[in-house]
Amino acid sequence: MDFPALALLEFNSIATGIVAGDAMVKRAPISQIYAGTVQPGHYLVLVTGDVASVQEAMQAGQAAAQAALRDAIFLPNVHPDVVTALSGEQQVQETEALGVVETQTVASAIHAADAGVKGAEVTLLQLRLADGLGGKGLVFFTGLVADVEAAVALGTAVAQPHLVRQAVISQLHAEMWPQVNRHGRFGSHFSWEPS
């Protein structure tokens, strides 16, 4: 996904999300659409393309959303690291500090990630979205303490009013790095055999 603009609409109704996604692709010539369900019963529609088309598609989705729109973002110049993180790739890096931004919605987590990597010299370690999180979003930044603090501050500012918590941890213990940088839910990485 290599396009200058990205929009994501998050719905608390699957049926309405499908209607809105259809309206979006009918309204403007977008480059790509990704849509589907996430826990706990929400529907996401993500579109990419040129700025004008994505903005027009987003407006169509919002108009079709009625009261079912939970959150939305429009990123006219999305950072490439956010696109990489959305594809599920992780940056493996132990550094001086770890920053965490926890949000109530997927859209606000993506927005926080984009703001943090654009505004500070940090690495976007990982972006976890919805499934296994009760619909929440988690953003992990790494880097020098001052840079991570700046990224977390920028991320939390744009995540309002959907911010749950944020943290900056200096010198995360070596035994915690592999725990933080795992994909998946608690327990999915255990290697013992069931009895």
C-alpha positions as CSV (number, residue, x, y, z in Angstrom):
1,M,0.0,0.0,0.0
2,D,2.0,3.0,-1.3
3,F,-0.4,5.9,-1.6
4,P,-0.3,9.5,-0.2
5,A,-3.7,9.3,1.6
6,L,-5.5,6.9,3.9
7,A,-8.9,7.1,5.6
8,L,-10.3,4.7,8.1
9,L,-13.9,4.6,9.3
10,E,-14.8,2.5,12.3
11,F,-18.4,1.4,12.8
12,N,-20.3,-0.1,15.8
13,S,-22.7,-1.7,13.3
14,I,-21.5,-4.3,10.7
15,A,-24.5,-3.7,8.4
16,T,-24.0,0.0,8.4
17,G,-20.2,-0.4,7.8
18,I,-20.9,-2.5,4.7
19,V,-23.4,0.1,3.4
20,A,-20.8,2.9,4.1
21,G,-18.0,1.0,2.4
22,D,-20.1,0.5,-0.6
23,A,-21.0,4.2,-0.7
24,M,-17.3,5.0,-0.4
25,V,-16.1,3.0,-3.4
26,K,-19.1,4.1,-5.5
27,R,-18.3,7.8,-4.8
28,A,-14.6,8.1,-5.7
29,P,-11.9,6.3,-7.6
30,I,-9.9,5.0,-4.7
31,S,-6.8,2.8,-5.2
32,Q,-7.6,0.2,-2.6
33,I,-10.2,-0.7,0.0
34,Y,-9.8,-3.1,3.0
35,A,-12.9,-3.8,5.0
36,G,-14.0,-6.3,7.6
37,T,-15.1,-7.1,11.1
38,V,-12.9,-6.8,14.2
39,Q,-13.7,-7.5,17.8
40,P,-16.0,-6.8,19.6
41,G,-18.4,-6.7,16.6
42,H,-17.1,-3.6,14.9
43,Y,-16.6,-3.0,11.2
44,L,-13.6,-1.2,9.7
45,V,-13.3,0.4,6.2
46,L,-9.9,1.6,5.2
47,V,-9.3,3.2,1.8
48,T,-6.2,4.5,0.1
49,G,-5.4,6.6,-2.9
50,D,-4.9,10.2,-4.0
51,V,-5.8,12.8,-1.4
52,A,-8.9,14.2,-3.2
53,S,-10.4,10.8,-3.9
54,V,-9.8,9.5,-0.4
55,Q,-11.3,12.6,1.1
56,E,-14.4,12.3,-1.1
57,A,-14.8,8.6,-0.3
58,M,-14.5,9.4,3.4
59,Q,-17.3,12.0,3.2
60,A,-19.5,9.5,1.5
61,G,-18.9,6.9,4.2
62,Q,-19.6,9.4,6.9
63,A,-22.9,10.4,5.3
64,A,-24.0,6.8,5.1
65,A,-22.8,6.0,8.6
66,Q,-25.8,7.5,10.5
67,A,-25.2,7.1,14.2
68,A,-23.1,4.0,13.8
69,L,-19.8,5.8,13.2
70,R,-17.5,5.1,16.2
71,D,-14.4,7.0,15.0
72,A,-12.7,8.1,11.8
73,I,-9.4,9.4,10.5
74,F,-8.1,11.0,7.4
75,L,-4.4,11.1,6.9
76,P,-3.5,13.0,3.7
77,N,0.2,12.2,3.9
78,V,0.4,9.0,5.9
79,H,3.8,8.1,7.2
80,P,5.3,5.0,5.5
81,D,6.1,3.4,8.9
82,V,2.4,3.5,9.7
83,V,1.6,1.7,6.4
84,T,4.3,-0.9,7.3
85,A,2.8,-1.4,10.8
86,L,-0.7,-1.8,9.4
87,S,0.5,-4.7,7.3
88,G,1.5,-6.4,10.5
89,E,5.3,-5.9,10.3
90,Q,7.2,-5.3,13.4
91,Q,10.4,-3.4,14.1
92,V,12.7,-5.5,16.3
93,Q,14.6,-3.1,18.5
94,E,15.6,-2.7,22.1
95,T,16.4,0.9,22.9
96,E,16.6,3.3,25.7
97,A,12.9,3.8,26.1
98,L,9.5,2.4,25.2
99,G,6.4,4.5,24.7
100,V,2.9,3.1,24.8
101,V,-0.3,4.8,23.7
102,E,-3.5,2.9,24.4
103,T,-6.7,4.1,22.8
104,Q,-10.4,3.1,22.8
105,T,-10.6,2.9,19.0
106,V,-8.6,1.7,16.0
107,A,-8.8,5.0,14.2
108,S,-7.3,7.0,17.1
109,A,-4.4,4.5,17.5
110,I,-3.5,4.9,13.8
111,H,-3.7,8.6,14.1
112,A,-1.5,8.5,17.3
113,A,1.1,6.4,15.5
114,D,1.2,8.7,12.5
115,A,1.6,11.8,14.7
116,G,4.3,10.3,16.8
117,V,6.5,9.1,14.0
118,K,6.1,12.3,12.0
119,G,6.9,14.5,15.0
120,A,9.8,12.7,16.8
121,E,12.9,10.7,16.0
122,V,11.4,7.3,17.0
123,T,10.8,3.9,15.6
124,L,7.2,2.6,15.4
125,L,7.8,-0.7,17.0
126,Q,4.3,-2.1,16.6
127,L,0.7,-1.2,16.0
128,R,-1.9,-3.5,17.5
129,L,-5.5,-3.1,16.5
130,A,-8.9,-4.3,17.8
131,D,-8.7,-8.1,17.8
132,G,-7.7,-9.5,21.1
133,L,-7.9,-6.0,22.6
134,G,-11.7,-5.6,22.9
135,G,-11.6,-3.1,20.1
136,K,-8.8,-1.0,21.5
137,G,-5.6,0.2,19.8
138,L,-2.0,0.0,21.0
139,V,0.9,2.0,19.7
140,F,4.5,1.2,20.7
141,F,7.3,3.7,20.1
142,T,11.0,3.2,20.8
143,G,14.0,5.5,20.9
144,L,15.8,7.9,23.2
145,V,13.7,8.9,26.2
146,A,13.2,12.5,25.1
147,D,12.1,11.4,21.6
148,V,9.8,8.8,23.0
149,E,8.3,11.3,25.4
150,A,7.7,13.7,22.4
151,A,6.1,11.0,20.3
152,V,3.8,9.9,23.1
153,A,2.8,13.5,23.8
154,L,2.0,14.0,20.1
155,G,0.1,10.7,19.9
156,T,-2.0,11.4,23.0
157,A,-2.9,14.9,21.8
158,V,-4.5,13.5,18.6
159,A,-6.0,10.5,20.2
160,Q,-8.3,12.6,22.4
161,P,-11.1,11.9,23.4
162,H,-10.4,8.2,22.7
163,L,-7.2,8.0,24.9
164,V,-7.2,5.3,27.5
165,R,-3.6,5.6,28.9
166,Q,-0.1,6.4,27.9
167,A,3.3,5.4,29.3
168,V,7.0,6.1,28.8
169,I,9.3,3.4,30.3
170,S,13.0,4.2,30.5
171,Q,15.3,1.2,30.3
172,L,12.6,-1.5,29.9
173,H,14.0,-4.7,31.5
174,A,15.6,-7.1,29.0
175,E,13.1,-9.8,29.9
176,M,10.2,-7.6,29.1
177,W,11.3,-6.7,25.5
178,P,10.3,-10.1,24.0
179,Q,7.0,-9.9,25.9
180,V,6.1,-6.5,24.6
181,N,7.3,-7.2,21.0
182,R,5.2,-10.3,20.5
183,H,2.3,-10.5,18.1
184,G,-0.9,-11.9,19.3
185,R,-2.8,-12.5,22.5
186,F,-1.6,-13.5,25.9
187,G,-1.0,-17.3,25.9
188,S,-0.6,-17.6,22.1
189,H,3.2,-17.8,22.5
190,F,3.3,-20.5,25.1
191,S,5.1,-23.6,23.9
192,W,4.0,-26.2,26.4
193,E,1.9,-29.1,25.4
194,P,-1.7,-29.3,26.8
195,S,-2.1,-32.1,29.4
